[in-house]
Amino acid sequence: MTEQHRPGEVVKTSGIYKVVREGGNAAFEVTCVEGEHFPPTRSGKGAHYELLHAATHSHKHSELGSGD
């Protein structure tokens, strides 16, 4: 079973997440960044996040400059 994350939890792995809304509404994909919180849905109804693809955020990647 895929690990599920709830709104308000801290994101531990940056990447693309599927937002699964309870009640059978269509799921959709979003990017979430390590250290931020999973946001609530606008409807306020139950939802959870499932990691689809982990990815290093660009400002943390060793091969990319900081832009300074």
N, C-alpha and C positions, 0 to 999 in steps of 0.2 A: 504494500500500500504506500502511496506517495505521502511524504510528510506534509502536513497541513499547518499553515500559519494563519493566525487571526489578526484582524485590524488592531492596531495599538502595540503589537509585539515589535521588538527591534529586529530589523533585517540583518541576518548574519552573513548572507552571501549575496553579492550583487548579481543581477541577472534578469532574465525575462521570466515573469511569473504569469500563470493562468489564474484569473480571478473567477472563482466558482461561486455563483450566487445560489442560495437556497431557494427552492420553489420552482426550479426548472427553467429559470431565465437563462438565456444564452451566456456562455462564458466568453471572456475576452482576455487579451494579453496586455501586460504593462511591464515597464522596467522599474525595478526597485534597487536602491543603492544601500550597500552595507552601512550600518550605523544609523540610518533613518528608520522611521516607524512605518509599518504597513498602514496605509490610510483606510478610513472607513468608506463605505459606499455611500453615495448620495441618498439612496433610499433608506439607509439606516437599518436595512434588513440584514439578516445573517449572510455572511460570505466568508470564504477562506481563500488563501493564496497557495499555489503549488508551483515550485520551481521547475521550469521547463529547460532552461539553459543557463548555467552559471557563466558569468563573464566579469573580468576584472574591469573596474571603472577606469576610464582613461587617465585620470590624475594619479592613479596608484600604479600604473603599469611602468615597469622598469625601462622599457624600450621607448617610451614617449617622454618628451621634455615637459617641463612644468609651464612653459610659455613665458617665463620670466626673462 
